Amino acid sequence: MPRATDHLAYLTADAPGTGGMIKVRPQDFLVEEQPLYEPCGEGEHLYLFIEKQEQTTSDVMRRLAKMFGVRRGDIGYAGLKDKHAITRQHFSIYKPDPSDDERLLGRVQFTRFKLLWSARHTNKLRRGHLRGNRFVIYIRDVKPTDVIRAKPVFDHLIKVAAPNYIGDQRFGYRQNNHILGKHYILSQWQELLDEMLSVSHESDPPERYAARQAYRDKKYFEALETWARHFHHDRQALDALRQGKSDQRAVMAIDPVQREFMISSLQSAIFNHVVDNRVRRGAFNRLVSGDLAWKHDSRAVFAVDDATAAKENAPGGRIERLEISPSGPMWGCNMTRPEGEPGQWEREAVESLGLTVEQLCESPQTVDGTRRPLRMMIRDPDISGGGDEHGPFIRVAFELPRGSFATMVLREIMKPCIDAPREEQESGRESDED
């Protein structure tokens, strides 16, 4: 299946890749959140550090809400993590009365995830409340000596930083979340439902072909009966249609977090277009007049003129020192916009998705925008080759800032990055990644 990132330019295009596969086993891909702060030991929110495997972040949130008898909105999390990995991440639960903590925490032993620790804190955990993520990843179907090819690429990415592309996970298992997001922004309800429920995919088993045909025939009860139960959001829409609700209400029956993912995926496709364009132009590792430069220490941006660009691009400047980078758009009307050539490149990226800036701004859906650095810094790196009972491997370990995708680092090393076959991915952020 073509990936939403297949067309993106490599920064290290002249260097050969190792090939191989990742995520052959969940144990081959470990992600651990690095917290932004430690819980203080008291407060109305119960913090949990959980290890999960073969479960999405949303799966864990649903289970926690049921176990603790709270609303989904009372559950906080710092970032979304891939389903097909071992991930360790933080959650918070709004539970002002701590007297029942021990009994409720005891229920965790009957779940598929593992509680590593719990503590009280004063505020809800929110998206972005993490310093970064630590990854330990095994590339399989390679020779241990292939590390000789991998290391120069890895070293170059460490020296100049890697393109901060948003990974395939953001686009869902069918790689079309950005298309759903476009329809959602434009209030194209039937088009959205058709893209989600009607369009067949080459990996669909026979029963799903039949379910999609039932949807096309408007036999919604039959489609719902056949639809795989782990496709929660598809089923939410189908159930609303079964009840005779309008296309718009069927879309609005989809989990609001998933609808946010659709918008985020659209923003991600626009951002990736900007990064790809600048890699191809040789403007990825340098500032251009009109840019909004990103300060990696404070996550603030500042406007760039000719003099600033010349100074910061020069040897010994902050671009070389990895202190600042060009930034790109996670498009929204409240987002600060660049001028000059960078501004034009960003408008062209929006138009490449069949949208206009005006349509984004006039949408009845809330589209909050922000800036995102075009480069991601690789910290505490390690790479080695070896073998175990599962065969030879290249082991890569590193830490990335929040919001960055480890698979996009591996993509440069492997060319292409080939995942093990699987039916469904987490459809939200990764760092793996957020």
Phi, psi and chi 1 to 4 in degrees:
 res  aa     phi    psi   chi1   chi2   chi3   chi4
   1 MET       -  130.3  176.7 -175.8   71.4      -
   2 PRO   -61.4  140.2  -20.0   31.3      -      -
   3 ARG   -97.3  155.1  -60.3  164.1 -174.7  -94.8
   4 ALA   -67.3  -13.2      -      -      -      -
   5 THR  -109.3    3.9   59.3      -      -      -
   6 ASP   -60.4  -33.4  -80.2  -10.5      -      -
   7 HIS   -84.0   -6.3   66.5  -74.3      -      -
   8 LEU   -72.8  142.7  -59.3  176.0      -      -
   9 ALA   -71.4  145.2      -      -      -      -
  10 TYR   -87.6  139.4  -68.1  102.5      -      -
  11 LEU   -70.7  -33.3 -177.2   65.3      -      -
  12 THR  -107.2   44.7   59.3      -      -      -
  13 ALA   -60.0  -28.0      -      -      -      -
  14 ASP   -81.2  -10.0  -66.7  -23.4      -      -
  15 ALA   -98.2  136.1      -      -      -      -
  16 PRO   -68.4  150.7   25.6  -34.4      -      -
  17 GLY   -95.7  167.9      -      -      -      -
  18 THR   -89.2  -18.4   64.1      -      -      -
  19 GLY    67.0 -158.7      -      -      -      -
  20 GLY   101.0 -174.8      -      -      -      -
  21 MET  -135.4  148.2  -61.6  178.8   71.4      -
  22 ILE  -117.5  163.2   61.0  170.5      -      -
  23 LYS    59.6   30.5  -58.3 -178.9 -177.0  177.2
  24 VAL   -61.0  -38.6  173.1      -      -      -
  25 ARG  -129.1  143.9  -55.9  162.3   58.3 -113.1
  26 PRO   -54.1  -33.3  -26.0   34.4      -      -
  27 GLN   -67.0  -12.7  -64.5   83.2   -5.7      -
  28 ASP   -84.1   -2.2  -74.4  -13.3      -      -
  29 PHE  -139.6  101.5 -158.3  104.5      -      -
  30 LEU  -110.1  130.0  173.0   66.1      -      -
  31 VAL  -126.0  129.9 -171.1      -      -      -
  32 GLU  -131.5  122.2 -177.8  168.6  -43.2      -
  33 GLU   -64.9  139.7  -75.0 -176.2  -12.8      -
  34 GLN  -102.8  112.0  -53.7  -60.9  -62.6      -
  35 PRO   -68.2  149.8   25.2  -33.7      -      -
  36 LEU   -77.2  -29.4 -171.9   62.7      -      -
  37 TYR  -155.8  161.4   51.0   80.7      -      -
  38 GLU   -98.5  143.9  -61.0  -69.1  -19.3      -
  39 PRO   -63.2  145.3   18.6  -28.3      -      -
  40 CYS   -85.2  -12.8   65.8      -      -      -
  41 GLY   104.8   -6.9      -      -      -      -
  42 GLU  -149.6  160.7   58.6 -177.0   26.3      -
  43 GLY   133.5  179.2      -      -      -      -
  44 GLU   -86.4   -5.8  -65.2 -175.2  -34.7      -
  45 HIS  -113.8  131.6  -61.8  -93.9      -      -
  46 LEU   -95.5  117.8  179.5   62.3      -      -
  47 TYR   -92.3  137.2  -85.8   43.4      -      -
  48 LEU  -125.9  137.5  -49.5  178.6      -      -
  49 PHE  -110.0  114.2 -168.6   44.9      -      -
  50 ILE  -120.5  138.9  -77.4  174.1      -      -
  51 GLU  -103.4  127.5  178.8  177.7  -64.2      -
  52 LYS  -130.1  160.5   67.9  178.8 -177.3   63.7
  53 GLN  -149.6  136.0  177.7  178.1  -32.6      -
  54 GLU    56.0   34.6  -66.9  -60.8  -47.5      -
  55 GLN  -141.3  143.7  -61.3  170.1   84.7      -
  56 THR   -82.2  164.7   67.1      -      -      -
  57 THR   -58.8  -40.2  -59.0      -      -      -
  58 SER   -63.5  -35.9  -65.1      -      -      -
  59 ASP   -58.4  -46.9  -70.3  -21.5      -      -
  60 VAL   -65.8  -41.3  176.7      -      -      -
  61 MET   -60.9  -43.8  -69.9  174.5   65.6      -
  62 ARG   -60.6  -42.7  -80.7 -168.0  -66.6  -90.3
  63 ARG   -68.7  -41.4 -172.3   64.0 -172.8  -92.1
  64 LEU   -63.2  -42.3  -71.0  174.7      -      -
  65 ALA   -60.1  -41.5      -      -      -      -
  66 LYS   -69.1  -44.2 -175.4  174.9 -178.5  179.3
  67 MET   -62.1  -41.0  -74.7  171.0   51.9      -
  68 PHE   -96.5   -0.5  -75.6   81.6      -      -
  69 GLY    65.2   40.9      -      -      -      -
  70 VAL  -124.8  169.6  -60.5      -      -      -
  71 ARG   -76.3  156.2  -61.2  175.6  -63.2  111.1
  72 ARG   -57.5  -35.1  -81.5  -77.3  -60.1  -84.9
  73 GLY   -65.9  -15.5      -      -      -      -
  74 ASP   -84.5   -6.0  -68.6  -30.9      -      -
  75 ILE   -95.7  127.8  -51.9  -68.3      -      -
  76 GLY  -110.7  153.6      -      -      -      -
  77 TYR  -150.7  155.3   61.9   96.3      -      -
  78 ALA   -91.0  -33.0      -      -      -      -
  79 GLY  -163.3  157.6      -      -      -      -
  80 LEU   -89.6  142.6  -66.6  164.7      -      -
  81 LYS  -124.7  150.9  -62.5  -67.0  177.4  -74.5
  82 ASP   -61.7  145.8 -158.7  -26.1      -      -
  83 LYS   -71.9  -39.1  175.2  178.6  178.9  179.0
  84 HIS   -94.8   66.1  -61.1  -84.4      -      -
  85 ALA  -168.3  170.0      -      -      -      -
  86 ILE   -95.9  118.4  -65.5  179.1      -      -
  87 THR  -125.2  141.2   64.7      -      -      -
  88 ARG  -118.9  117.5  -64.3  170.2 -176.5  162.3
  89 GLN  -144.3  163.7   64.5 -177.5  117.9      -
  90 HIS   -99.2  143.4  -58.2   81.3      -      -
  91 PHE  -132.9  155.1  -65.4   87.2      -      -
  92 SER  -127.1  149.2   71.0      -      -      -
  93 ILE  -128.3  125.7  -56.1  170.6      -      -
  94 TYR   -75.7  108.2  178.7   63.8      -      -
  95 LYS  -147.9   82.7 -160.2   73.9  174.9  169.2
  96 PRO   -57.0  -34.5  -24.5   34.2      -      -
  97 ASP   -90.0  112.8 -178.0    3.9      -      -
  98 PRO   -85.2   -1.6   31.4  -33.6      -      -
  99 SER   -64.4  -23.9   62.0      -      -      -
 100 ASP  -102.6   10.0 -147.1   18.9      -      -
 101 ASP   -57.8  -47.3  -75.4    0.2      -      -
 102 GLU   -61.5  -44.1 -174.6  174.3  -11.6      -
 103 ARG   -65.6  -44.0 -178.6 -178.7   66.3   84.1
 104 LEU   -68.6  -39.2  -67.8  171.4      -      -
 105 LEU   -65.6  -27.6  -71.4  170.9      -      -
 106 GLY   -63.2  -21.7      -      -      -      -
 107 ARG   -71.2  -19.2  -63.3  177.9  176.5  178.1
 108 VAL   -61.3  -29.6  175.3      -      -      -
 109 GLN   -63.4  -15.9   64.6 -178.4  -52.7      -
 110 PHE   -98.7   11.1  -57.7  108.4      -      -
 111 THR  -105.0  178.0   69.3      -      -      -
 112 ARG   -88.3   -4.4  -66.9  172.2   54.3 -152.7
 113 PHE  -110.4  168.0   49.9   83.2      -      -
 114 LYS  -118.4  132.7 -179.0 -170.8  -58.7 -176.8
 115 LEU   -88.2  120.0  177.7   64.9      -      -
 116 LEU   -90.7  -37.5  -58.0  178.9      -      -
 117 TRP  -164.9  164.2   56.0 -106.3      -      -
 118 SER  -140.0  152.3   64.2      -      -      -
 119 ALA  -163.0  160.4      -      -      -      -
 120 ARG   -93.6  150.2  -75.7  -89.2  168.5  178.3
 121 HIS  -151.0  167.5 -164.3   57.1      -      -
 122 THR   -88.5  -17.0   53.4      -      -      -
 123 ASN  -131.5  158.8   62.5  -95.5      -      -
 124 LYS   -69.6  141.4 -178.8  179.3 -178.9  177.9
 125 LEU   -75.2  129.4 -169.5   63.5      -      -
 126 ARG  -124.1  161.1  -62.2 -167.2 -179.0  -84.2
 127 ARG   -52.9  133.1  -68.7 -101.8  -70.7  -91.5
 128 GLY    92.6   -6.3      -      -      -      -
 129 HIS   -79.9   59.6  -76.3 -162.4      -      -
 130 LEU  -153.3  150.3   69.7  161.6      -      -
 131 ARG   -76.6  -36.0 -172.6 -178.6   78.4 -114.8
 132 GLY   173.2 -162.4      -      -      -      -
 133 ASN  -138.1  140.1  -68.0  -85.2      -      -
 134 ARG  -100.4  132.0  178.9   72.3 -177.7  167.5
 135 PHE  -120.7  140.4  -59.4   91.0      -      -
 136 VAL  -129.9  114.8  179.6      -      -      -
 137 ILE  -130.1  135.8  -59.0  166.0      -      -
 138 TYR  -108.4  123.0  -70.9   79.5      -      -
 139 ILE   -92.3  123.2  -56.6  171.4      -      -
 140 ARG  -105.0  176.0  -60.5  -75.4 -178.2  177.5
 141 ASP    58.2   41.5  -74.8   -0.8      -      -
 142 VAL  -135.0  170.6  -67.5      -      -      -
 143 LYS   -95.5  144.5  -60.3 -172.8  -67.2  -68.3
 144 PRO   -54.8  -32.0  -24.4   33.3      -      -
 145 THR   -71.8  -12.0   53.2      -      -      -
 146 ASP   -64.4  -13.9  -73.9  -21.4      -      -
 147 VAL   -61.5  -23.8   72.4      -      -      -
 148 ILE   -64.2  -34.9  -62.9  170.6      -      -
 149 ARG   -78.9  -33.1  -77.9 -169.5  -69.6  167.4
 150 ALA   -72.5  -35.9      -      -      -      -
 151 LYS   -63.7  -43.2 -168.0  172.7 -171.8  -52.1
 152 PRO   -61.1  -36.8  -22.9   33.1      -      -
 153 VAL   -65.5  -47.3  174.1      -      -      -
 154 PHE   -60.5  -44.1 -164.3   41.6      -      -
 155 ASP   -62.0  -39.1  -71.8  -14.7      -      -
 156 HIS   -65.9  -41.4 -176.3   68.8      -      -
 157 LEU   -64.9  -35.6  -63.0  176.7      -      -
 158 ILE   -65.8  -39.5  -65.9  163.7      -      -
 159 LYS   -71.9  -44.5  179.8 -179.7  178.6 -178.8
 160 VAL  -109.4   -5.7  -56.0      -      -      -
 161 ALA    81.7  159.7      -      -      -      -
 162 ALA  -103.9  153.4      -      -      -      -
 163 PRO   -58.2  130.5  -23.0   33.5      -      -
 164 ASN   -86.1   44.7 -160.7   17.6      -      -
 165 TYR   -58.1  148.4  -71.3  127.8      -      -
 166 ILE   -90.3  130.3  -63.4  169.6      -      -
 167 GLY   -78.3  171.6      -      -      -      -
 168 ASP   -57.3  -28.9  -58.9  -52.2      -      -
 169 GLN   -56.7  -33.4  -59.6   91.0  -36.2      -
 170 ARG   -65.9  -19.8 -176.0   67.9   58.4   84.8
 171 PHE  -101.0    2.2  -58.1   99.4      -      -
 172 GLY    83.3  169.6      -      -      -      -
 173 TYR   -67.1  -23.0   84.6  102.4      -      -
 174 ARG  -100.0    3.1  -64.7  174.4   66.3 -157.4
 175 GLN    58.4   34.3  -63.6  -70.3  -83.4      -
 176 ASN  -131.2   15.0   67.5  -16.4      -      -
 177 ASN   -60.2  -31.9  -87.6    3.1      -      -
 178 HIS   -68.7  -30.8   57.2  -58.8      -      -
 179 ILE   -69.4  -42.0  -60.7  172.9      -      -
 180 LEU   -60.0  -40.5  -60.7  177.1      -      -
 181 GLY   -62.7  -40.2      -      -      -      -
 182 LYS   -61.8  -47.6  173.6 -174.9  170.7 -178.6
 183 HIS   -61.7  -37.6  -67.6  -42.9      -      -
 184 TYR   -65.0  -45.2 -173.3   52.5      -      -
 185 ILE   -59.9  -39.6  -70.4  -64.6      -      -
 186 LEU   -87.9    5.6  -63.1  177.0      -      -
 187 SER    56.9   36.0  -60.4      -      -      -
 188 GLN   -93.9   80.2  -64.4  173.6  -22.5      -
 189 TRP   -67.5  -48.3  -46.7  117.3      -      -
 190 GLN   -65.0  -40.3 -178.0  178.5  -19.4      -
 191 GLU   -61.3  -38.6  -69.8   87.2  -16.6      -
 192 LEU   -64.5  -47.8 -169.9  157.3      -      -
 193 LEU   -64.1  -38.8  -67.8  170.9      -      -
 194 ASP   -63.8  -42.6  -73.7  -11.1      -      -
 195 GLU   -63.4  -37.6  178.8   69.3   29.0      -
 196 MET   -77.8  -41.4  174.8 -176.1  -77.1      -
 197 LEU  -111.1  -18.2  -57.2  172.7      -      -
 198 SER  -103.5  -40.6  176.9      -      -      -
 199 VAL   -70.7  119.9  178.0      -      -      -
 200 SER   -77.0  156.5  -64.4      -      -      -
 201 HIS  -124.1  147.3  179.8  -93.2      -      -
 202 GLU   -61.0  -24.0   61.0 -172.8   13.9      -
 203 SER   -90.7    0.1   66.9      -      -      -
 204 ASP   -63.0  131.0  -77.4  -14.5      -      -
 205 PRO   -70.9  164.7   25.5  -32.8      -      -
 206 PRO   -54.1  -38.8  -26.4   34.4      -      -
 207 GLU   -66.2  -27.5   61.0  -90.2   19.0      -
 208 ARG   -77.2  -33.2 -164.3  162.4  -50.9  142.5
 209 TYR   -57.8  -43.9  -79.5  106.5      -      -
 210 ALA   -64.7  -39.0      -      -      -      -
 211 ALA   -65.6  -40.3      -      -      -      -
 212 ARG   -67.1  -37.5  -66.1 -165.6 -169.2  -75.8
 213 GLN   -64.9  -38.8 -175.5   59.9   52.7      -
 214 ALA   -61.7  -38.7      -      -      -      -
 215 TYR   -62.9  -45.8  163.8   78.9      -      -
 216 ARG   -62.2  -31.2  -70.5 -169.6  -73.6  -90.2
 217 ASP   -85.1    4.7  -65.7  -22.0      -      -
 218 LYS    62.7   26.9  -59.1 -172.8 -175.6  -57.2
 219 LYS   -95.7   74.3  -61.8  177.2 -179.8  177.9
 220 TYR   -69.0  -35.2  -57.8  128.6      -      -
 221 PHE   -64.5  -43.3 -179.6   80.8      -      -
 222 GLU   -63.4  -42.4 -179.3 -179.9  -33.0      -
 223 ALA   -62.1  -42.9      -      -      -      -
 224 LEU   -65.8  -38.2 -172.9   61.9      -      -
 225 GLU   -64.2  -30.1  -75.8  -69.7  -68.0      -
 226 THR   -93.3  -23.1  -46.7      -      -      -
 227 TRP   -67.3  135.2 -143.3  -84.6      -      -
 228 ALA   -56.7  136.0      -      -      -      -
 229 ARG   -71.2  -21.4  -65.4 -164.2  172.7  -84.1
 230 HIS   -80.3   -6.0   61.2  -86.5      -      -
 231 PHE   -89.7   73.7  -71.7  102.0      -      -
 232 HIS   -59.2  -42.7  -56.8  -69.4      -      -
 233 HIS   -74.1  -37.5  -52.3  120.8      -      -
 234 ASP   -59.1  -44.6  -63.0   15.7      -      -
 235 ARG   -67.7  -33.7  -67.5  177.4   59.6   83.5
 236 GLN   -61.1  -44.8  -73.2  169.1  -27.3      -
 237 ALA   -65.6  -44.7      -      -      -      -
 238 LEU   -62.0  -40.7  -84.7  171.8      -      -
 239 ASP   -64.1  -38.2 -169.3   46.3      -      -
 240 ALA   -64.8  -42.0      -      -      -      -
 241 LEU   -64.2  -38.5  -68.1  170.6      -      -
 242 ARG   -59.0  -33.9  178.3 -170.3   62.4   80.1
 243 GLN   -81.4    3.2  -63.2  174.6   49.8      -
 244 GLY    85.1   13.7      -      -      -      -
 245 LYS   -77.3  158.4  -65.5 -179.1  179.4  178.5
 246 SER   -69.1  165.3   67.4      -      -      -
 247 ASP   -57.6  -42.0  -70.0  -16.0      -      -
 248 GLN   -62.4  -45.3  179.2  176.3   -3.2      -
 249 ARG   -68.3  -30.3  -68.0 -174.5   67.0 -172.2
 250 ALA   -65.5  -41.1      -      -      -      -
 251 VAL   -64.5  -42.9  170.6      -      -      -
 252 MET   -70.6  -13.2  -67.9  -55.7  177.3      -
 253 ALA   -77.3  -15.4      -      -      -      -
 254 ILE   -69.4  140.8  -62.3  169.7      -      -
 255 ASP   -44.3  127.8 -169.6  -48.3      -      -
 256 PRO   -58.9  -29.9   15.5  -28.1      -      -
 257 VAL   -63.7  -39.8  174.3      -      -      -
 258 GLN   -68.2  -35.6  179.6   64.4   16.0      -
 259 ARG   -66.8  -33.9  -75.3 -174.9  -87.5  123.6
 260 GLU   -63.9  -37.6  -70.6  177.9   12.4      -
 261 PHE   -60.2  -39.3  -70.2  166.2      -      -
 262 MET   -59.1  -46.2  -65.2  175.9 -171.5      -
 263 ILE   -65.3  -43.7  -66.4  176.0      -      -
 264 SER   -61.2  -37.4  176.6      -      -      -
 265 SER   -66.0  -40.3 -177.4      -      -      -
 266 LEU   -62.1  -46.5  174.8   64.0      -      -
 267 GLN   -59.1  -37.7  -66.9  170.5  -45.5      -
 268 SER   -66.6  -39.8  -59.8      -      -      -
 269 ALA   -63.7  -39.1      -      -      -      -
 270 ILE   -65.2  -45.2  -65.1  169.7      -      -
 271 PHE   -60.7  -46.4  177.7   82.7      -      -
 272 ASN   -59.8  -35.6  -81.4   -3.9      -      -
 273 HIS   -62.2  -40.6 -172.6  -76.7      -      -
 274 VAL   -65.5  -45.7  171.2      -      -      -
 275 VAL   -62.8  -46.5 -179.1      -      -      -
 276 ASP   -57.1  -45.0  175.8   65.9      -      -
 277 ASN   -60.8  -41.5  176.9   48.2      -      -
 278 ARG   -76.5  -32.2  -66.5 -169.2   64.9  147.0
 279 VAL   -62.6  -45.2  170.1      -      -      -
 280 ARG   -66.2  -31.8  -66.3  177.1 -170.1  -84.4
 281 ARG   -84.3   -6.6  -71.3  175.6  178.4  -89.5
 282 GLY    73.6   20.5      -      -      -      -
 283 ALA  -110.3   21.2      -      -      -      -
 284 PHE   -79.1  -40.9  162.3   72.6      -      -
 285 ASN  -102.7   24.6  -78.2  -29.8      -      -
 286 ARG  -147.0  154.4   66.1 -178.8 -179.4   88.3
 287 LEU   -86.9  149.0  -64.1  173.6      -      -
 288 VAL  -123.0  141.7  175.6      -      -      -
 289 SER   -54.0  131.0 -179.2      -      -      -
 290 GLY   103.1  -16.6      -      -      -      -
 291 ASP   -61.8  159.3 -102.2  -32.7      -      -
 292 LEU  -109.4  109.4  -69.4  167.8      -      -
 293 ALA   -81.8  141.7      -      -      -      -
 294 TRP  -100.4  127.0  176.3  -83.0      -      -
 295 LYS   -92.8  116.8  -62.0  178.1   68.3  175.7
 296 HIS   -70.3  -23.0  -71.5  -82.0      -      -
 297 ASP   -79.0  -35.0   59.0   -9.5      -      -
 298 SER  -112.5   -9.3   64.6      -      -      -
 299 ARG    62.6   24.8  -59.4  174.7   65.2   86.0
 300 ALA   -97.9  163.0      -      -      -      -
 301 VAL  -122.9  154.7  -63.0      -      -      -
 302 PHE  -142.6  151.7   63.6   89.6      -      -
 303 ALA   -73.9  145.8      -      -      -      -
 304 VAL  -116.4  128.2  174.8      -      -      -
 305 ASP  -109.2 -175.9   56.5   19.3      -      -
 306 ASP   -58.7  -44.5  -72.8  -33.5      -      -
 307 ALA   -66.3  -42.1      -      -      -      -
 308 THR   -64.6  -42.5  -57.4      -      -      -
 309 ALA   -60.9  -44.9      -      -      -      -
 310 ALA   -62.5  -42.6      -      -      -      -
 311 LYS   -66.2  -47.8  175.1 -175.6  175.4 -177.9
 312 GLU   -78.0  -24.5  -58.5  -62.7    2.6      -
 313 ASN   -80.4  -17.2  -70.3  -26.6      -      -
 314 ALA   -68.4  156.9      -      -      -      -
 315 PRO   -52.1  133.3  -27.1   35.9      -      -
 316 GLY    83.5   -3.6      -      -      -      -
 317 GLY   -74.6  176.2      -      -      -      -
 318 ARG   -70.8  -20.4  -74.6 -169.2  -72.0  176.4
 319 ILE   -65.6  -49.2  -74.7  -71.9      -      -
 320 GLU   -64.3  -34.6 -175.5  179.5  -86.8      -
 321 ARG   -80.4    2.4  -59.0 -159.8  -54.3  -95.4
 322 LEU    61.9   30.2  -54.6 -177.2      -      -
 323 GLU   -93.0  -29.3  -65.4  176.0    7.8      -
 324 ILE  -135.9  160.6   62.4  174.5      -      -
 325 SER  -147.1  159.1  -66.3      -      -      -
 326 PRO   -60.7  153.7  -16.3   28.2      -      -
 327 SER  -117.9  160.8   70.5      -      -      -
 328 GLY  -131.1  175.4      -      -      -      -
 329 PRO   -94.4  134.3   35.4  -33.7      -      -
 330 MET  -101.7   92.1  -65.9  -63.3  -75.0      -
 331 TRP   -59.7  135.0 -100.9   98.4      -      -
 332 GLY  -168.3  154.6      -      -      -      -
 333 CYS   -67.4  -24.0  -71.5      -      -      -
 334 ASN   -87.4    5.4   58.9  -25.0      -      -
 335 MET   -83.1  138.6  176.7 -164.7   74.5      -
 336 THR   -66.9  134.8  -52.8      -      -      -
 337 ARG  -112.8  144.9  -58.4 -177.3 -161.6  177.6
 338 PRO   -76.9  172.2   30.2  -34.2      -      -
 339 GLU  -117.8 -179.7  -61.3  179.5  -10.1      -
 340 GLY    59.9 -146.0      -      -      -      -
 341 GLU   -58.1  -45.8  -85.9 -168.0  -52.7      -
 342 PRO   -58.4  -37.6  -27.6   37.2      -      -
 343 GLY   -64.1  -40.2      -      -      -      -
 344 GLN   -67.1  -41.4  178.9   59.6   32.5      -
 345 TRP   -59.2  -38.7  -66.3  -22.0      -      -
 346 GLU   -71.8  -37.1  -66.3 -172.0    6.8      -
 347 ARG   -64.0  -40.2  -74.0 -171.3  -67.4  -86.0
 348 GLU   -63.5  -34.3  -69.4  171.1   -3.9      -
 349 ALA   -64.9  -41.1      -      -      -      -
 350 VAL   -61.4  -46.5  173.9      -      -      -
 351 GLU   -66.1  -26.7  -67.3  165.1    0.1      -
 352 SER   -63.9  -21.2   74.3      -      -      -
 353 LEU   -94.0    7.1  -87.9  -66.1      -      -
 354 GLY    78.5   28.5      -      -      -      -
 355 LEU  -127.1  166.9  -75.8  164.7      -      -
 356 THR  -121.6  159.0   65.9      -      -      -
 357 VAL   -58.7  -37.5  171.8      -      -      -
 358 GLU   -63.9  -40.5  -69.7   71.7   26.6      -
 359 GLN   -64.1  -39.0  -74.3  174.3  -42.5      -
 360 LEU   -61.8  -41.5  -79.8  172.6      -      -
 361 CYS   -76.1  -28.3  -69.5      -      -      -
 362 GLU   -92.0   -3.5  -66.8  167.1    3.2      -
 363 SER   -62.6  139.9  172.6      -      -      -
 364 PRO   -70.1  -14.6   24.0  -33.1      -      -
 365 GLN   -81.8  143.3  -45.7  -52.9  -31.6      -
 366 THR   -75.2  121.0  -59.1      -      -      -
 367 VAL  -122.0   92.9 -174.4      -      -      -
 368 ASP   -80.3  134.4  -67.4  -34.3      -      -
 369 GLY  -112.9  162.4      -      -      -      -
 370 THR  -158.7  173.9 -172.5      -      -      -
 371 ARG  -101.5  156.7  -55.9  -62.8  -64.1  178.2
 372 ARG  -143.2  136.8  175.2 -176.5  169.2   94.0
 373 PRO   -67.6  146.5   26.1  -34.4      -      -
 374 LEU   -78.6  -14.8  -58.7 -168.9      -      -
 375 ARG  -118.6  149.3  -57.0 -167.3  -65.4  173.7
 376 MET  -120.8  133.8   55.8  175.1  159.5      -
 377 MET   -88.5  134.9  -48.7  -51.4  168.6      -
 378 ILE  -100.5  119.1  -61.2  171.6      -      -
 379 ARG  -113.4  153.0  -61.3 -171.4  -69.1  -98.8
 380 ASP    49.2   56.2 -164.4   14.9      -      -
 381 PRO   -84.5  155.1   32.4  -35.5      -      -
 382 ASP  -156.5  140.2 -175.9   59.6      -      -
 383 ILE  -144.7  139.7 -173.5  168.1      -      -
 384 SER  -157.5  162.2   60.3      -      -      -
 385 GLY  -114.2  153.0      -      -      -      -
 386 GLY  -176.0 -162.7      -      -      -      -
 387 GLY  -154.5  155.9      -      -      -      -
 388 ASP  -145.9 -165.9   58.3   17.2      -      -
 389 GLU   -65.5  -14.0   66.2  -88.2   25.0      -
 390 HIS   -98.8    2.5  -56.6  -72.4      -      -
 391 GLY   113.7 -176.3      -      -      -      -
 392 PRO   -71.4  160.5   24.1  -31.8      -      -
 393 PHE  -157.8  162.6   59.7   76.2      -      -
 394 ILE  -112.9  125.2  -61.7  172.9      -      -
 395 ARG  -101.5  125.3  177.8 -174.3 -179.4  -85.5
 396 VAL  -123.3  131.5 -172.5      -      -      -
 397 ALA  -133.8  140.8      -      -      -      -
 398 PHE  -171.8  168.1   49.8   86.8      -      -
 399 GLU  -116.9  139.1 -175.7  178.1  -32.9      -
 400 LEU  -120.9  153.6  -67.4  179.2      -      -
 401 PRO   -64.5  159.6  -12.0   24.1      -      -
 402 ARG   -59.8  145.1   68.5 -179.5 -170.5 -109.4
 403 GLY    88.3   -4.3      -      -      -      -
 404 SER  -103.6  152.5  -65.3      -      -      -
 405 PHE  -108.7  119.2  -73.9   71.3      -      -
 406 ALA   -62.1  -33.7      -      -      -      -
 407 THR   -62.7  -25.0   48.0      -      -      -
 408 MET   -78.8  -23.5  -65.8  -64.5   97.7      -
 409 VAL   -71.5  -45.9  175.4      -      -      -
 410 LEU   -64.4  -32.5  -62.9  173.9      -      -
 411 ARG   -57.6  -41.2  177.4  178.9 -177.7  -90.9
 412 GLU   -66.8  -36.5  -65.6  -82.7  -10.7      -
 413 ILE   -74.1  -40.6  -66.1  171.8      -      -
 414 MET   -91.8  -40.2  -61.8  168.9   69.3      -
 415 LYS    43.3   84.8  -61.9 -172.3 -176.7   73.4
 416 PRO   -90.6  167.5   33.8  -34.7      -      -
 417 CYS   -82.2  117.5  171.0      -      -      -
 418 ILE  -114.7  113.4  -54.6  173.9      -      -
 419 ASP   -79.1  157.1  -70.4   -1.9      -      -
 420 ALA   -63.4  148.2      -      -      -      -
 421 PRO   -57.4  140.4  -22.0   32.6      -      -
 422 ARG  -161.9  158.2   61.6 -177.6 -173.5  -94.9
 423 GLU   -90.4  -35.5 -176.1  177.3   58.7      -
 424 GLU  -140.5  141.4 -176.4 -177.9   23.5      -
 425 GLN  -116.7  160.6  -67.0  172.1  -44.0      -
 426 GLU   -59.3  132.3  174.9   83.8   68.5      -
 427 SER   -95.2    7.3   54.7      -      -      -
 428 GLY  -110.7 -152.1      -      -      -      -
 429 ARG   -73.9  159.6  -64.1 -169.0  176.3 -172.9
 430 GLU  -118.2 -117.5 -149.0 -170.6  -17.6      -
 431 SER   -96.0   30.3 -167.7      -      -      -
 432 ASP  -143.7   26.0 -115.9   50.3      -      -
 433 GLU   157.9   43.7  -92.3  124.1   -8.6      -
 434 ASP  -129.7      - -178.3   27.0      -      -
